[in-house]
Amino acid sequence: MIEVIKLVTGEEIVGDTKYEQNKVIVKKPCAVMLVNSKSTPDQHSMALIPYAGYTKDHIIHIDKRSIVWNAELQDDVYNQYNAIFGTGIQIVSGDVPRPRTIPKAP
């Protein structure tokens, strides 16, 4: 499932998560960064940047004790992540069911 998790370090990571006994496996993780708007310095926007991009297969394992919370993504953030790291398929807002994992490339 593609979701956001907040770590005890304060970092927020978006990725395709799979929960196991005492760890979470995150495929294609990215960090959520707040960036200042150049035109209006008082406003911020969000950016997704690769997290641990130097890892083999872009997979990380996180101990469950290091996670403060996890949540489903808003549709626009889900679409942004999927456009960059997933299939590129976008979902419409509303009660449309989301795929639970990123399909594997052929």
C-alpha positions, 0 to 999 in steps of 0.5 A, a space after each residue: 500500500 502506498 502511504 506516508 509514515 512518520 518516523 521518530 526522527 521527524 522524517 515523513 516518508 512516502 512509499 509502497 509499504 508492506 508490514 511484517 512482524 516487527 518491521 516495515 518494508 518500504 519500496 521506492 521511498 521518498 521524503 516529504 519536504 516543505 519548500 518555500 515558494 519563490 513568489 510568495 515567501 510566506 507560503 510553502 509547498 510540498 516536494 517528494 525527493 528520493 529517500 536512501 536512493 543509493 540503496 539496492 533495489 530502492 528498498 528499505 527496512 524500518 523497525 516498527 518501533 521507529 514509526 510514530 504514525 502512518 496514514 493514507 495519502 491525499 489523492 493529489 499526493 498519491 498522484 504525484 508519487 505515482 507519476 514519479 515512482 509508480 505506474 503513472 496512473 492517476 486517480 480521481 478524487 472521491 471514493 475510488 478504490 486505490 490499488 494496494 501495491 505498485 504493479 511490477 514493471 515487465 
